[in-house]
Amino acid sequence: MKPYLTKIFVLFFILSFVSSCSKDSLRENDTLQEKDAVESLNDPFLLSSIIKKTTLFYSVQGYSESVLPGAVQYMERNYQGGDNFYSAFKSPVTKMYDAMDIIKFIDASITLAQGRNSKTHEGIFTIFRVLLFSYMTDYYGDVYYSEALKGRDGILYPKYDKQTDIYKGLLTELTNAANLISTGTESISSTYDLMYAGDKAKWLKFANSVKLRLLMRVSAKLQDAGTQMTTISSLGFSSTSDNAEITFTGTTKDNSWSGGSLYWPSSDEFDRRRPCKTLVDILTTFNDPRLQIWCAPVEKPWTTDPTKNGITFTTTDPNGFTYSSTWEYVDLTNSEIATQATNILDKDKVYVGFVAGMPGDWKNGNGHYNTAAGGSTGNFKVSRFSTLFRQNSHALLQATIMNSDEVQFILAEAVVKGLISGDADTYYRAGITQSMKRWGVKDADITTYLAQSAIALPSDKAGKLEKIATQKWLALFTVSSEAYLDLRRTKLPDIFNNGYLKNYQFPVRFRYPGDELGQNKDAYDAGVATLLPAVDDQYSKMWLLQ
């Protein structure tokens, strides 16, 4: 069992003054912040803080912040829907500073661990350091790395390292992290280790899993990526018990799922986030049992059978949540319904998604005509997310960084591409199985799912890669930060022109924070110069994509 987020959260407030909200996050104040973190606390305590901060950093981007879930077509907004068509990518994004606020603690912790000759803790902290620096470079391009957080050394305006050099450095750091964990002799406190309760073997698997992730991401650019992957292909996550995640306790906003009633006291924000039609349609096509776990039945589904009109039925999902639905006949003699005829895309279906890229006529999704009754958040013709996602805590809701199913799909792709040897089908089916187990799907239902001809890998390479990518995309649901990077890298599944999105270009990066242009301009200019074209916008390609 994963350890729960216990009263340890109260202790995190001691650190809150250290991680200020200042966006000028690498300047003079950091010298004092890092110094205080190093000299006032101990590295086991900082471990709990770093785990919590990093998992929540990833978790909120997976669901409550709709930018990335919208970009990968897991979610569409039913109101104020700019994220349905990538609007947030137009402006500078400050996630780089949010990551650096956590890295400050990590570097402080590494210093402490080195001072105590605590190799295991140093290795664990290094994994998180790599995760957050990789996030920064993967989303922005060139960023500070070798000179980051060197304020105590007098470097207040760090240079941007080239992405190729950052990746080499991160891979080396992961190798070192694994060696440190392997050779370290000190124990890990089960109290402060919120993720693995002191199990060093799982931390070692985590280091190798992150390395597999990065090697796959850079495989088109790194000549020996396959050789490196082969060395560790059997050393990463292999079961759901390995997952890098922590469970919510659901007693305060800070330790609750980011869609629950403590996080959102009003249900408006929950109602404004709807499953994307892309997601619902793919789940439906594959008879996927996760559909009923993730999505709620439509309140007033359309029917082409006039005898069903007005008939109410109830549905209870696999987690025991019950819903009421009432059929409505597509009566084109009714002028209000007739006006919406071209918008009624899904009939005789209980689960319906919101069209990808839906513009300002959000109220009319799937022909929802009674907009007065629906208000600013309602739509009776499109599914909500299931009541599971309105809980403050639940066994299926985790603050997640990386799961074992992702590793299996990485290995499946690596086999198909000839990077490693092995059986792609075995890895592929293990990925599906582990994802479904993570969402509570019964073994018998998993067996039935895998037996479908539509799930089988085809004989051709392109077909294999498409199937693997599609199942990996499904498995990364609520891990949207990784789903976005994978969709950008593979361009699979090919969903870029779905719905209204044929009118929009898919963004491939975040724009640098505005403070960089004002306060670290030389480094900023050098970073922009390596983009193709050399413009700081959401479409310019970083080294990984060139």
MITORSE-890796 format. One record per residue (C-alpha): x, y, z. Coordinates in nm, 2 decimals. Each point is the difference from the previous one (the first is absolute). Layout:
N
{X X	Y Y	Z Z}
...
This chain:
546
{X 0.00	Y 0.00	Z 0.00}
{X 0.12	Y 0.35	Z -0.07}
{X 0.04	Y 0.22	Z 0.31}
{X -0.27	Y 0.26	Z 0.05}
{X 0.06	Y 0.37	Z 0.01}
{X -0.02	Y 0.03	Z 0.38}
{X 0.03	Y 0.28	Z 0.24}
{X 0.35	Y 0.05	Z -0.14}
{X -0.16	Y 0.27	Z -0.22}
{X -0.03	Y 0.23	Z 0.30}
{X 0.38	Y 0.00	Z 0.01}
{X 0.02	Y 0.13	Z -0.36}
{X -0.12	Y 0.34	Z 0.10}
{X 0.33	Y 0.05	Z 0.18}
{X 0.15	Y 0.00	Z -0.35}
{X -0.26	Y 0.23	Z -0.16}
{X 0.20	Y 0.31	Z 0.06}
{X 0.30	Y -0.15	Z -0.18}
{X -0.19	Y -0.07	Z -0.32}
{X -0.13	Y 0.35	Z -0.06}
{X -0.22	Y 0.09	Z -0.30}
{X 0.26	Y 0.23	Z -0.14}
{X 0.04	Y -0.06	Z -0.37}
{X 0.36	Y 0.14	Z 0.02}
{X 0.08	Y -0.34	Z 0.13}
{X 0.38	Y -0.02	Z -0.07}
{X 0.12	Y 0.34	Z 0.13}
{X 0.14	Y 0.13	Z 0.32}
{X -0.28	Y -0.12	Z 0.23}
{X 0.08	Y -0.36	Z -0.10}
{X 0.34	Y 0.02	Z 0.17}
{X -0.18	Y 0.05	Z 0.33}
{X -0.27	Y -0.25	Z -0.07}
{X 0.24	Y -0.28	Z -0.09}
{X 0.22	Y 0.08	Z 0.30}
{X -0.29	Y -0.01	Z 0.24}
{X -0.13	Y -0.33	Z -0.15}
{X 0.34	Y -0.16	Z 0.04}
{X 0.08	Y 0.13	Z 0.35}
{X -0.34	Y -0.03	Z 0.17}
{X -0.13	Y -0.34	Z -0.10}
{X 0.11	Y -0.35	Z -0.07}
{X 0.00	Y -0.20	Z -0.32}
{X -0.25	Y -0.28	Z 0.12}
{X -0.25	Y 0.27	Z 0.08}
{X 0.06	Y 0.17	Z -0.33}
{X -0.07	Y -0.33	Z -0.17}
{X -0.36	Y 0.01	Z 0.10}
{X -0.04	Y 0.36	Z -0.11}
{X 0.16	Y -0.07	Z -0.34}
{X -0.22	Y -0.31	Z -0.06}
{X -0.31	Y 0.20	Z 0.08}
{X 0.09	Y 0.31	Z -0.20}
{X 0.11	Y -0.20	Z -0.31}
{X -0.30	Y -0.23	Z -0.01}
{X -0.24	Y 0.28	Z 0.04}
{X 0.18	Y 0.20	Z -0.27}
{X -0.07	Y -0.27	Z -0.24}
{X -0.34	Y -0.09	Z 0.13}
{X -0.17	Y 0.34	Z -0.04}
{X 0.12	Y 0.01	Z -0.36}
{X -0.16	Y -0.34	Z -0.06}
{X -0.36	Y 0.11	Z 0.08}
{X -0.08	Y 0.33	Z 0.18}
{X 0.20	Y 0.22	Z -0.23}
{X -0.17	Y -0.06	Z -0.33}
{X 0.29	Y 0.13	Z -0.23}
{X 0.17	Y -0.34	Z -0.06}
{X -0.31	Y -0.23	Z 0.04}
{X -0.16	Y 0.22	Z -0.27}
{X 0.31	Y 0.00	Z -0.22}
{X 0.00	Y -0.39	Z -0.01}
{X -0.38	Y -0.03	Z -0.03}
{X -0.07	Y -0.16	Z 0.33}
{X -0.21	Y 0.29	Z 0.11}
{X -0.20	Y 0.29	Z -0.16}
{X -0.13	Y 0.30	Z 0.19}
{X -0.38	Y 0.05	Z 0.00}
{X 0.05	Y 0.37	Z 0.08}
{X 0.28	Y 0.25	Z -0.06}
{X 0.15	Y -0.26	Z -0.23}
{X 0.33	Y 0.16	Z -0.12}
{X 0.18	Y -0.31	Z 0.10}
{X -0.21	Y -0.20	Z -0.25}
{X 0.22	Y 0.16	Z -0.27}
{X 0.33	Y 0.07	Z 0.16}
{X -0.05	Y 0.36	Z 0.10}
{X 0.22	Y -0.02	Z 0.31}
{X 0.30	Y -0.08	Z -0.21}
{X -0.02	Y 0.35	Z -0.16}
{X 0.13	Y 0.17	Z 0.32}
{X 0.32	Y -0.04	Z 0.20}
{X -0.02	Y -0.29	Z 0.24}
{X 0.15	Y 0.01	Z 0.35}
{X 0.02	Y -0.38	Z 0.07}
{X 0.38	Y 0.03	Z -0.03}
{X 0.00	Y 0.20	Z 0.32}
{X -0.23	Y -0.24	Z 0.18}
{X 0.24	Y -0.28	Z -0.09}
{X 0.30	Y 0.21	Z 0.12}
{X -0.18	Y 0.07	Z 0.33}
{X 0.01	Y -0.38	Z 0.07}
{X 0.35	Y -0.05	Z -0.14}
{X 0.12	Y 0.25	Z 0.27}
{X -0.10	Y -0.24	Z 0.27}
{X 0.15	Y -0.29	Z -0.20}
{X 0.34	Y 0.16	Z -0.03}
{X -0.01	Y 0.09	Z 0.36}
{X -0.08	Y -0.36	Z 0.09}
{X 0.28	Y -0.13	Z -0.22}
{X 0.25	Y 0.22	Z 0.18}
{X -0.12	Y -0.13	Z 0.34}
{X 0.01	Y -0.36	Z -0.12}
{X 0.35	Y 0.04	Z -0.13}
{X 0.11	Y 0.16	Z 0.33}
{X -0.14	Y -0.31	Z 0.19}
{X 0.14	Y -0.24	Z -0.27}
{X -0.36	Y -0.11	Z -0.05}
{X 0.03	Y -0.15	Z -0.34}
{X -0.34	Y -0.15	Z -0.02}
{X -0.17	Y 0.33	Z 0.08}
{X 0.22	Y 0.18	Z -0.24}
{X -0.09	Y -0.24	Z -0.28}
{X -0.38	Y 0.04	Z 0.08}
{X 0.02	Y 0.38	Z -0.01}
{X 0.19	Y -0.02	Z -0.33}
{X -0.29	Y -0.19	Z -0.16}
{X -0.23	Y 0.29	Z 0.08}
{X 0.26	Y 0.25	Z -0.11}
{X 0.01	Y -0.17	Z -0.34}
{X -0.38	Y -0.02	Z -0.02}
{X -0.04	Y 0.37	Z 0.04}
{X 0.29	Y 0.11	Z -0.22}
{X -0.13	Y -0.23	Z -0.27}
{X -0.34	Y 0.15	Z 0.03}
{X 0.15	Y 0.35	Z -0.05}
{X 0.21	Y -0.09	Z -0.30}
{X -0.28	Y -0.22	Z -0.16}
{X -0.25	Y 0.28	Z 0.02}
{X 0.22	Y 0.30	Z -0.07}
{X 0.31	Y -0.11	Z -0.18}
{X 0.33	Y 0.15	Z 0.12}
{X -0.02	Y 0.09	Z 0.37}
{X 0.25	Y 0.06	Z 0.28}
{X 0.15	Y -0.32	Z 0.14}
{X 0.37	Y 0.01	Z 0.07}
{X -0.02	Y 0.35	Z 0.15}
{X -0.34	Y -0.04	Z 0.16}
{X -0.03	Y 0.09	Z 0.37}
{X 0.36	Y 0.12	Z 0.02}
{X -0.09	Y 0.33	Z 0.18}
{X 0.23	Y -0.09	Z 0.29}
{X 0.28	Y -0.02	Z -0.25}
{X -0.09	Y 0.35	Z -0.14}
{X -0.18	Y -0.12	Z -0.31}
{X -0.32	Y 0.20	Z 0.01}
{X -0.08	Y -0.02	Z -0.37}
{X 0.07	Y -0.35	Z -0.12}
{X 0.06	Y -0.10	Z -0.36}
{X -0.24	Y -0.23	Z -0.19}
{X 0.16	Y -0.33	Z -0.08}
{X -0.06	Y -0.16	Z -0.33}
{X -0.26	Y -0.27	Z 0.01}
{X 0.24	Y -0.26	Z -0.14}
{X 0.24	Y 0.07	Z 0.29}
{X -0.29	Y 0.00	Z 0.25}
{X -0.11	Y -0.35	Z -0.11}
{X 0.35	Y -0.13	Z 0.02}
{X 0.03	Y 0.14	Z 0.35}
{X -0.34	Y -0.14	Z 0.11}
{X 0.08	Y -0.35	Z -0.12}
{X 0.33	Y 0.01	Z 0.18}
{X -0.17	Y 0.12	Z 0.32}
{X -0.24	Y -0.30	Z -0.02}
{X 0.28	Y -0.24	Z -0.04}
{X 0.16	Y 0.15	Z 0.31}
{X -0.32	Y 0.00	Z 0.19}
{X -0.04	Y -0.37	Z -0.06}
{X 0.35	Y -0.07	Z 0.11}
{X -0.05	Y 0.21	Z 0.31}
{X -0.31	Y -0.18	Z 0.10}
{X 0.16	Y -0.34	Z -0.07}
{X 0.31	Y 0.07	Z 0.21}
{X -0.17	Y 0.20	Z 0.27}
{X -0.02	Y -0.18	Z 0.34}
{X -0.22	Y 0.23	Z 0.20}
{X -0.37	Y -0.07	Z 0.05}
{X -0.28	Y 0.22	Z -0.12}
{X -0.26	Y 0.11	Z 0.25}
{X -0.34	Y -0.15	Z -0.08}
{X -0.16	Y 0.30	Z 0.17}
{X 0.16	Y 0.25	Z -0.24}
{X 0.00	Y -0.22	Z -0.31}
{X -0.36	Y 0.07	Z -0.10}
{X 0.05	Y -0.19	Z -0.33}
{X 0.17	Y -0.33	Z 0.08}
{X 0.01	Y -0.02	Z 0.38}
{X 0.38	Y -0.05	Z 0.00}
{X 0.02	Y -0.27	Z -0.27}
{X 0.33	Y 0.07	Z -0.17}
{X -0.06	Y -0.25	Z -0.28}
{X -0.30	Y 0.20	Z -0.12}
{X 0.20	Y 0.32	Z 0.00}
{X 0.26	Y -0.17	Z -0.22}
{X -0.28	Y -0.11	Z -0.24}
{X -0.12	Y 0.36	Z -0.01}
{X 0.34	Y 0.12	Z -0.10}
{X 0.02	Y -0.25	Z -0.28}
{X -0.36	Y 0.07	Z -0.11}
{X 0.06	Y 0.37	Z -0.03}
{X 0.32	Y -0.08	Z -0.20}
{X -0.20	Y -0.22	Z -0.24}
{X -0.25	Y 0.29	Z -0.05}
{X 0.27	Y 0.25	Z -0.08}
{X 0.19	Y -0.24	Z -0.23}
{X -0.31	Y -0.07	Z -0.20}
{X -0.07	Y 0.37	Z -0.03}
{X 0.35	Y 0.07	Z -0.13}
{X 0.04	Y -0.32	Z -0.19}
{X -0.02	Y 0.17	Z -0.34}
{X 0.29	Y 0.22	Z 0.10}
{X 0.22	Y -0.23	Z 0.20}
{X 0.20	Y -0.26	Z -0.19}
{X 0.04	Y -0.24	Z 0.30}
{X -0.35	Y 0.04	Z 0.14}
{X -0.08	Y -0.37	Z -0.08}
{X 0.32	Y -0.12	Z 0.17}
{X -0.08	Y 0.20	Z 0.31}
{X -0.36	Y -0.12	Z 0.00}
{X 0.11	Y -0.36	Z -0.03}
{X 0.22	Y 0.02	Z 0.30}
{X -0.30	Y 0.10	Z 0.23}
{X -0.30	Y -0.14	Z -0.19}
{X -0.07	Y -0.25	Z 0.28}
{X 0.08	Y 0.23	Z 0.29}
{X -0.29	Y 0.24	Z -0.02}
{X -0.36	Y -0.02	Z 0.13}
{X -0.16	Y -0.34	Z -0.06}
{X -0.32	Y 0.01	Z 0.20}
{X -0.25	Y 0.26	Z 0.13}
{X 0.15	Y -0.03	Z 0.35}
{X 0.30	Y 0.18	Z -0.14}
{X -0.19	Y 0.31	Z -0.12}
{X 0.15	Y 0.34	Z 0.10}
{X -0.31	Y 0.14	Z 0.17}
{X -0.15	Y 0.09	Z 0.34}
{X -0.36	Y -0.03	Z 0.12}
{X -0.21	Y 0.30	Z 0.11}
{X -0.15	Y 0.00	Z 0.35}
{X -0.27	Y 0.26	Z -0.09}
{X -0.01	Y 0.19	Z 0.33}
{X 0.11	Y 0.34	Z -0.13}
{X 0.03	Y 0.16	Z -0.34}
{X 0.38	Y -0.05	Z 0.01}
{X -0.03	Y -0.38	Z 0.04}
{X -0.31	Y -0.05	Z -0.22}
{X -0.05	Y -0.11	Z -0.36}
{X 0.00	Y 0.31	Z -0.22}
{X -0.37	Y -0.03	Z -0.10}
{X -0.15	Y -0.09	Z 0.33}
{X -0.24	Y 0.22	Z 0.21}
{X 0.28	Y 0.12	Z 0.22}
{X 0.21	Y 0.11	Z -0.30}
{X -0.31	Y 0.14	Z -0.18}
{X -0.27	Y 0.08	Z 0.25}
{X -0.24	Y 0.08	Z -0.28}
{X -0.08	Y -0.26	Z -0.26}
{X 0.02	Y 0.26	Z -0.28}
{X 0.36	Y -0.08	Z -0.09}
{X -0.07	Y -0.37	Z 0.01}
{X -0.29	Y 0.05	Z -0.24}
{X 0.20	Y 0.21	Z -0.24}
{X 0.25	Y -0.28	Z -0.07}
{X -0.15	Y -0.27	Z -0.23}
{X 0.15	Y -0.31	Z -0.16}
{X 0.12	Y 0.07	Z -0.35}
{X -0.19	Y -0.17	Z -0.28}
{X 0.34	Y -0.14	Z -0.12}
{X 0.05	Y -0.18	Z 0.34}
{X -0.36	Y -0.13	Z 0.02}
{X -0.01	Y -0.12	Z -0.36}
{X 0.33	Y -0.19	Z 0.03}
{X -0.11	Y -0.16	Z 0.32}
{X -0.34	Y -0.09	Z -0.15}
{X 0.16	Y -0.15	Z -0.32}
{X 0.22	Y -0.23	Z 0.21}
{X -0.28	Y -0.09	Z 0.25}
{X 0.23	Y 0.13	Z 0.26}
{X -0.11	Y -0.06	Z 0.36}
{X 0.17	Y 0.32	Z 0.11}
{X -0.27	Y 0.20	Z -0.17}
{X -0.25	Y -0.06	Z 0.28}
{X 0.27	Y 0.07	Z 0.26}
{X 0.10	Y 0.33	Z -0.15}
{X -0.32	Y 0.14	Z -0.15}
{X -0.36	Y 0.04	Z 0.12}
{X -0.31	Y -0.08	Z -0.21}
{X -0.16	Y 0.29	Z -0.18}
{X -0.29	Y 0.16	Z 0.20}
{X -0.23	Y 0.02	Z -0.30}
{X 0.14	Y -0.22	Z -0.28}
{X -0.15	Y 0.03	Z -0.35}
{X -0.20	Y -0.29	Z -0.14}
{X -0.13	Y -0.07	Z -0.35}
{X -0.26	Y -0.23	Z 0.15}
{X -0.32	Y 0.21	Z 0.08}
{X -0.12	Y -0.28	Z 0.24}
{X 0.29	Y 0.07	Z 0.23}
{X -0.08	Y 0.37	Z 0.03}
{X -0.02	Y 0.11	Z 0.36}
{X 0.10	Y -0.34	Z 0.14}
{X 0.24	Y 0.03	Z 0.30}
{X 0.26	Y -0.25	Z 0.09}
{X 0.28	Y -0.03	Z 0.26}
{X 0.36	Y -0.11	Z -0.05}
{X 0.23	Y -0.10	Z 0.28}
{X 0.37	Y 0.01	Z -0.10}
{X 0.27	Y -0.24	Z 0.12}
{X 0.08	Y 0.21	Z 0.30}
{X -0.36	Y 0.01	Z 0.12}
{X -0.09	Y 0.35	Z -0.11}
{X -0.36	Y 0.02	Z -0.14}
{X -0.13	Y 0.23	Z -0.27}
{X -0.35	Y 0.07	Z -0.14}
{X -0.06	Y 0.05	Z -0.37}
{X -0.31	Y 0.08	Z -0.21}
{X -0.02	Y -0.07	Z -0.37}
{X -0.11	Y 0.28	Z -0.23}
{X -0.13	Y -0.07	Z -0.35}
{X 0.16	Y 0.19	Z -0.29}
{X -0.33	Y 0.16	Z -0.09}
{X 0.08	Y 0.23	Z -0.30}
{X -0.36	Y 0.13	Z 0.01}
{X 0.11	Y 0.19	Z 0.31}
{X 0.15	Y 0.32	Z -0.13}
{X 0.26	Y 0.02	Z 0.29}
{X 0.13	Y -0.35	Z -0.08}
{X -0.02	Y 0.06	Z -0.37}
{X 0.23	Y 0.30	Z 0.03}
{X 0.26	Y -0.22	Z 0.17}
{X -0.03	Y -0.28	Z -0.25}
{X 0.35	Y 0.05	Z -0.15}
{X 0.15	Y 0.01	Z 0.35}
{X -0.15	Y -0.34	Z 0.11}
{X 0.30	Y -0.22	Z -0.07}
{X -0.07	Y -0.28	Z 0.25}
{X -0.33	Y -0.18	Z 0.02}
{X -0.11	Y -0.32	Z 0.18}
{X 0.31	Y 0.02	Z 0.21}
{X 0.02	Y 0.02	Z 0.38}
{X 0.36	Y 0.13	Z 0.00}
{X 0.08	Y 0.30	Z -0.21}
{X 0.30	Y 0.23	Z -0.02}
{X 0.04	Y 0.37	Z -0.07}
{X 0.13	Y 0.08	Z -0.35}
{X 0.38	Y 0.07	Z -0.01}
{X 0.07	Y 0.37	Z -0.05}
{X -0.35	Y 0.11	Z 0.07}
{X -0.01	Y 0.38	Z -0.05}
{X -0.24	Y 0.26	Z 0.15}
{X -0.32	Y -0.19	Z -0.06}
{X 0.08	Y -0.23	Z 0.29}
{X -0.36	Y -0.01	Z 0.11}
{X -0.10	Y -0.18	Z -0.31}
{X 0.23	Y -0.30	Z 0.05}
{X -0.18	Y -0.31	Z -0.15}
{X -0.31	Y 0.21	Z -0.06}
{X -0.06	Y 0.12	Z 0.36}
{X -0.28	Y 0.25	Z -0.07}
{X -0.14	Y 0.06	Z 0.35}
{X 0.28	Y 0.24	Z 0.09}
{X -0.20	Y 0.20	Z 0.24}
{X -0.05	Y -0.30	Z 0.22}
{X 0.36	Y -0.10	Z -0.04}
{X 0.14	Y 0.33	Z 0.11}
{X 0.37	Y 0.09	Z -0.04}
{X 0.12	Y -0.35	Z 0.08}
{X -0.27	Y -0.25	Z -0.10}
{X -0.04	Y -0.21	Z -0.30}
{X -0.25	Y -0.28	Z 0.01}
{X 0.12	Y -0.16	Z -0.32}
{X 0.37	Y -0.06	Z 0.08}
{X 0.14	Y -0.22	Z 0.27}
{X 0.16	Y 0.14	Z 0.31}
{X 0.31	Y -0.17	Z 0.15}
{X -0.11	Y -0.27	Z 0.25}
{X -0.08	Y 0.08	Z 0.36}
{X 0.33	Y -0.16	Z 0.08}
{X 0.18	Y 0.32	Z -0.10}
{X -0.22	Y 0.20	Z 0.24}
{X 0.14	Y -0.18	Z 0.30}
{X 0.26	Y 0.15	Z 0.23}
{X 0.17	Y -0.34	Z 0.03}
{X -0.05	Y -0.34	Z -0.15}
{X 0.22	Y -0.31	Z -0.05}
{X 0.00	Y 0.06	Z -0.37}
{X 0.10	Y 0.37	Z 0.02}
{X 0.38	Y 0.05	Z 0.04}
{X 0.24	Y 0.29	Z -0.02}
{X 0.21	Y -0.16	Z -0.28}
{X 0.33	Y 0.06	Z -0.16}
{X 0.05	Y -0.33	Z -0.19}
{X -0.17	Y -0.34	Z -0.03}
{X 0.12	Y -0.35	Z -0.08}
{X -0.23	Y -0.02	Z -0.31}
{X 0.19	Y 0.30	Z -0.15}
{X 0.33	Y -0.20	Z 0.03}
{X -0.16	Y -0.31	Z -0.17}
{X -0.11	Y 0.22	Z -0.30}
{X 0.35	Y 0.16	Z -0.02}
{X 0.15	Y -0.35	Z -0.03}
{X -0.26	Y -0.11	Z -0.25}
{X 0.08	Y 0.30	Z -0.22}
{X 0.37	Y -0.06	Z 0.05}
{X -0.03	Y -0.36	Z -0.13}
{X -0.20	Y 0.10	Z -0.31}
{X 0.26	Y 0.27	Z -0.08}
{X 0.29	Y -0.25	Z 0.04}
{X 0.15	Y 0.19	Z 0.30}
{X -0.02	Y -0.31	Z 0.22}
{X -0.08	Y -0.36	Z -0.04}
{X -0.30	Y -0.18	Z 0.14}
{X -0.37	Y -0.06	Z -0.07}
{X -0.19	Y 0.32	Z -0.07}
{X -0.33	Y -0.17	Z 0.04}
{X 0.08	Y -0.12	Z 0.35}
{X 0.10	Y 0.35	Z 0.11}
{X -0.30	Y 0.15	Z -0.18}
{X -0.25	Y -0.23	Z 0.18}
{X 0.18	Y 0.05	Z 0.33}
{X -0.05	Y 0.37	Z -0.04}
{X -0.37	Y -0.03	Z -0.07}
{X -0.04	Y -0.24	Z 0.29}
{X 0.18	Y 0.21	Z 0.25}
{X -0.19	Y 0.31	Z -0.10}
{X -0.33	Y -0.17	Z 0.04}
{X 0.10	Y -0.15	Z 0.34}
{X 0.10	Y 0.35	Z 0.11}
{X -0.36	Y 0.11	Z -0.07}
{X -0.16	Y -0.30	Z 0.18}
{X -0.10	Y -0.20	Z -0.31}
{X -0.08	Y -0.36	Z 0.08}
{X 0.23	Y -0.28	Z -0.13}
{X -0.28	Y -0.16	Z -0.20}
{X -0.08	Y 0.33	Z -0.18}
{X 0.37	Y 0.06	Z -0.08}
{X 0.02	Y -0.35	Z -0.16}
{X -0.31	Y 0.07	Z -0.20}
{X 0.14	Y 0.33	Z -0.12}
{X 0.34	Y -0.14	Z -0.10}
{X -0.18	Y -0.28	Z -0.20}
{X -0.15	Y 0.25	Z -0.24}
{X 0.14	Y 0.00	Z -0.35}
{X 0.00	Y 0.38	Z 0.01}
{X 0.26	Y -0.01	Z 0.28}
{X 0.24	Y -0.24	Z -0.17}
{X 0.32	Y 0.15	Z -0.15}
{X 0.01	Y -0.01	Z -0.38}
{X 0.29	Y -0.14	Z -0.19}
{X 0.14	Y 0.33	Z -0.14}
{X 0.22	Y 0.24	Z 0.19}
{X -0.21	Y 0.31	Z -0.05}
{X -0.31	Y -0.19	Z 0.11}
{X 0.18	Y -0.13	Z 0.31}
{X 0.12	Y 0.35	Z 0.10}
{X -0.35	Y 0.14	Z -0.05}
{X -0.16	Y -0.26	Z 0.23}
{X 0.27	Y 0.04	Z 0.26}
{X -0.03	Y 0.38	Z 0.00}
{X -0.38	Y -0.01	Z 0.02}
{X 0.00	Y -0.23	Z 0.30}
{X 0.28	Y 0.20	Z 0.17}
{X -0.21	Y 0.31	Z -0.06}
{X -0.29	Y -0.16	Z 0.18}
{X 0.22	Y -0.12	Z 0.28}
{X 0.14	Y 0.35	Z 0.05}
{X -0.34	Y 0.14	Z 0.08}
{X 0.04	Y 0.24	Z 0.30}
{X 0.38	Y 0.00	Z -0.07}
{X -0.05	Y 0.27	Z -0.26}
{X 0.35	Y 0.16	Z 0.02}
{X 0.15	Y -0.32	Z -0.13}
{X -0.29	Y -0.07	Z -0.24}
{X 0.06	Y 0.34	Z -0.17}
{X 0.38	Y -0.06	Z -0.04}
{X -0.07	Y -0.35	Z -0.14}
{X -0.27	Y 0.13	Z -0.25}
{X 0.24	Y 0.27	Z -0.11}
{X 0.29	Y -0.25	Z -0.05}
{X -0.19	Y -0.28	Z -0.17}
{X -0.29	Y 0.19	Z -0.16}
{X -0.20	Y -0.31	Z 0.10}
{X -0.29	Y -0.06	Z 0.03}
{X -0.07	Y 0.23	Z -0.30}
{X -0.27	Y 0.22	Z 0.17}
{X 0.13	Y 0.34	Z -0.11}
{X -0.29	Y 0.08	Z -0.24}
{X -0.28	Y -0.13	Z 0.22}
{X -0.31	Y 0.21	Z 0.04}
{X 0.08	Y 0.37	Z -0.05}
{X 0.37	Y -0.04	Z 0.05}
{X 0.07	Y -0.01	Z -0.38}
{X -0.02	Y 0.38	Z 0.03}
{X 0.28	Y 0.01	Z 0.26}
{X 0.37	Y -0.09	Z 0.01}
{X 0.12	Y -0.23	Z 0.27}
{X 0.25	Y 0.19	Z 0.23}
{X 0.33	Y -0.17	Z 0.07}
{X 0.14	Y 0.20	Z 0.29}
{X -0.06	Y 0.25	Z 0.28}
{X 0.11	Y 0.35	Z -0.05}
{X 0.27	Y 0.12	Z 0.24}
{X -0.12	Y 0.19	Z 0.31}
{X -0.02	Y 0.38	Z -0.06}
{X 0.25	Y 0.07	Z 0.29}
{X 0.27	Y -0.18	Z -0.20}
{X -0.02	Y 0.26	Z -0.27}
{X 0.02	Y 0.28	Z 0.25}
{X 0.25	Y -0.13	Z 0.25}
{X 0.21	Y -0.27	Z -0.18}
{X -0.01	Y 0.13	Z -0.35}
{X 0.34	Y -0.12	Z -0.12}
{X -0.08	Y -0.36	Z 0.10}
{X -0.35	Y 0.04	Z -0.14}
{X 0.12	Y 0.12	Z -0.34}
{X 0.25	Y -0.28	Z -0.02}
{X -0.28	Y -0.25	Z 0.08}
{X -0.23	Y 0.14	Z -0.26}
{X 0.28	Y 0.00	Z -0.26}
{X 0.01	Y -0.38	Z 0.00}
{X -0.37	Y -0.04	Z -0.07}
{X -0.12	Y -0.07	Z -0.36}
{X -0.10	Y 0.26	Z -0.10}
{X 0.17	Y 0.22	Z 0.26}
{X -0.32	Y 0.15	Z 0.14}
{X -0.13	Y -0.05	Z 0.36}
{X -0.34	Y -0.13	Z -0.09}
{X -0.19	Y -0.32	Z 0.05}
{X 0.08	Y -0.14	Z -0.35}
{X 0.38	Y 0.04	Z -0.02}
{X 0.18	Y -0.34	Z 0.03}
{X 0.26	Y -0.07	Z 0.26}
{X 0.30	Y -0.23	Z -0.06}
{X -0.20	Y -0.31	Z 0.08}
{X -0.25	Y 0.07	Z -0.27}
{X 0.24	Y 0.13	Z -0.27}
